[in-house]
Amino acid sequence: MLAAVQRVKNAEVTIDGKIHSSIGKGLLVLLGIRKGDGEEEVKYISRKLTELRIFSDINDKMNLNVKDADGEIMLISQFTLCADTAKSGNRPSFTEAEIPEKAEFLYEKTKTELAKLCSPGKIKSGVFAAKMDVSLTNSGPVTILIEKKPNE
């Protein structure tokens, strides 16, 4: 499982020209689910996301997590994070991405786990497999990659 995490001032997801969801200060998380990922990866990524200390304290040091900063989390399914670009051609391969049915199940489990670790009202999301437009204002900018491979 891969997560590209951006500390944001705000983020918004639009589907078919209509705002689906939005957050203020918090984390925009693009989540890639790979073959072999399961509940262990869900729990690991969810814990990391809620405990990652990338928000500034009163001394302007990154000491606060999203809960301490009273932030929100926007979770977006992003199978293209699983792209393999190692071959000599220029077209990425997505063979490492989990099949949609299992990926959607794990995506929903991640939303549920995040809601348990934070607060249900603090977790927003896109729609699995929908064509979405995501806009954000990156704060910092701060962008962190988190990865958990099965059996790691």
ROKOL-246808 format. One record per residue (C-alpha): residue number from 0; residue in three letters; y, z, x. Coordinates in steps of 0.2 Angstrom, whole numbers, plus 5000, padded with zeros to 4 digits. Example, Ala and Ser with C-alpha at 12.3 -4.5 7.8 and 13.67 -1.06 7.14 Angstrom:
2
[0,Ala,[4978,5039,5062]]
[1,Ser,[4995,5036,5068]]
***
This chain:
152
[0,Met,[5000,5000,5000]]
[1,Leu,[5017,4995,5006]]
[2,Ala,[5034,5002,5001]]
[3,Ala,[5051,4995,5006]]
[4,Val,[5063,5009,5002]]
[5,Gln,[5082,5007,5001]]
[6,Arg,[5094,5021,4999]]
[7,Val,[5106,5014,4985]]
[8,Lys,[5122,5019,4977]]
[9,Asn,[5116,5009,4962]]
[10,Ala,[5102,4997,4957]]
[11,Glu,[5099,4986,4941]]
[12,Val,[5085,4975,4935]]
[13,Thr,[5088,4961,4924]]
[14,Ile,[5075,4951,4914]]
[15,Asp,[5079,4935,4904]]
[16,Gly,[5098,4939,4907]]
[17,Lys,[5097,4956,4899]]
[18,Ile,[5098,4973,4909]]
[19,His,[5081,4981,4908]]
[20,Ser,[5084,4997,4918]]
[21,Ser,[5097,5004,4930]]
[22,Ile,[5100,5019,4942]]
[23,Gly,[5114,5027,4950]]
[24,Lys,[5112,5035,4967]]
[25,Gly,[5094,5035,4973]]
[26,Leu,[5080,5024,4980]]
[27,Leu,[5075,5007,4976]]
[28,Val,[5057,5005,4980]]
[29,Leu,[5048,4988,4981]]
[30,Leu,[5030,4992,4980]]
[31,Gly,[5016,4980,4987]]
[32,Ile,[4998,4984,4982]]
[33,Arg,[4984,4977,4993]]
[34,Lys,[4966,4975,4991]]
[35,Gly,[4957,4991,4993]]
[36,Asp,[4971,5002,4988]]
[37,Gly,[4967,5016,4976]]
[38,Glu,[4973,5033,4970]]
[39,Glu,[4974,5041,4988]]
[40,Glu,[4987,5028,4992]]
[41,Val,[4996,5031,4976]]
[42,Lys,[4997,5050,4980]]
[43,Tyr,[5002,5047,4998]]
[44,Ile,[5016,5034,4994]]
[45,Ser,[5023,5045,4979]]
[46,Arg,[5023,5060,4990]]
[47,Lys,[5032,5051,5004]]
[48,Leu,[5045,5044,4992]]
[49,Thr,[5049,5060,4984]]
[50,Glu,[5050,5070,5001]]
[51,Leu,[5058,5057,5012]]
[52,Arg,[5074,5065,5019]]
[53,Ile,[5086,5051,5020]]
[54,Phe,[5101,5058,5010]]
[55,Ser,[5115,5066,5018]]
[56,Asp,[5118,5085,5017]]
[57,Ile,[5136,5093,5019]]
[58,Asn,[5135,5090,5037]]
[59,Asp,[5132,5071,5035]]
[60,Lys,[5114,5073,5042]]
[61,Met,[5100,5065,5033]]
[62,Asn,[5091,5081,5028]]
[63,Leu,[5090,5079,5009]]
[64,Asn,[5076,5070,4999]]
[65,Val,[5079,5061,4982]]
[66,Lys,[5076,5077,4972]]
[67,Asp,[5088,5087,4983]]
[68,Ala,[5101,5074,4981]]
[69,Asp,[5098,5073,4962]]
[70,Gly,[5094,5055,4964]]
[71,Glu,[5084,5043,4954]]
[72,Ile,[5070,5031,4959]]
[73,Met,[5069,5012,4953]]
[74,Leu,[5051,5006,4956]]
[75,Ile,[5048,4987,4957]]
[76,Ser,[5031,4979,4959]]
[77,Gln,[5032,4967,4974]]
[78,Phe,[5016,4957,4978]]
[79,Thr,[5026,4947,4991]]
[80,Leu,[5026,4962,5002]]
[81,Cys,[5008,4959,5005]]
[82,Ala,[5012,4941,5013]]
[83,Asp,[5002,4936,5028]]
[84,Thr,[5013,4925,5039]]
[85,Ala,[5002,4925,5055]]
[86,Lys,[4995,4908,5053]]
[87,Ser,[5004,4893,5061]]
[88,Gly,[5010,4886,5045]]
[89,Asn,[5025,4891,5036]]
[90,Arg,[5018,4895,5019]]
[91,Pro,[5014,4913,5017]]
[92,Ser,[4996,4918,5011]]
[93,Phe,[4995,4932,4998]]
[94,Thr,[4976,4934,4999]]
[95,Glu,[4978,4953,5004]]
[96,Ala,[4988,4956,4988]]
[97,Glu,[4977,4966,4975]]
[98,Ile,[4972,4956,4959]]
[99,Pro,[4985,4958,4945]]
[100,Glu,[4974,4969,4934]]
[101,Lys,[4971,4982,4947]]
[102,Ala,[4988,4981,4955]]
[103,Glu,[4996,4984,4938]]
[104,Phe,[4985,4999,4935]]
[105,Leu,[4990,5006,4952]]
[106,Tyr,[5008,5002,4949]]
[107,Glu,[5008,5012,4933]]
[108,Lys,[4999,5026,4941]]
[109,Thr,[5012,5027,4954]]
[110,Lys,[5026,5028,4941]]
[111,Thr,[5016,5042,4933]]
[112,Glu,[5014,5051,4950]]
[113,Leu,[5032,5050,4954]]
[114,Ala,[5037,5057,4937]]
[115,Lys,[5026,5072,4940]]
[116,Leu,[5034,5075,4957]]
[117,Cys,[5052,5072,4951]]
[118,Ser,[5056,5071,4933]]
[119,Pro,[5051,5058,4921]]
[120,Gly,[5070,5054,4917]]
[121,Lys,[5073,5050,4935]]
[122,Ile,[5060,5036,4937]]
[123,Lys,[5065,5019,4931]]
[124,Ser,[5056,5002,4934]]
[125,Gly,[5055,4984,4931]]
[126,Val,[5041,4975,4922]]
[127,Phe,[5025,4971,4931]]
[128,Ala,[5023,4953,4935]]
[129,Ala,[5039,4948,4926]]
[130,Lys,[5052,4937,4934]]
[131,Met,[5066,4949,4938]]
[132,Asp,[5083,4949,4946]]
[133,Val,[5086,4965,4956]]
[134,Ser,[5104,4969,4961]]
[135,Leu,[5109,4984,4972]]
[136,Thr,[5122,4992,4983]]
[137,Asn,[5113,4998,4998]]
[138,Ser,[5120,5014,5005]]
[139,Gly,[5121,5015,5023]]
[140,Pro,[5113,5003,5024]]
[141,Val,[5097,5013,5025]]
[142,Thr,[5080,5004,5023]]
[143,Ile,[5063,5012,5027]]
[144,Leu,[5046,5004,5027]]
[145,Ile,[5031,5015,5022]]
[146,Glu,[5013,5010,5023]]
[147,Lys,[4997,5018,5019]]
[148,Lys,[4981,5008,5022]]
[149,Pro,[4965,5013,5014]]
[150,Asn,[4954,5025,5024]]
[151,Glu,[4969,5028,5036]]
***
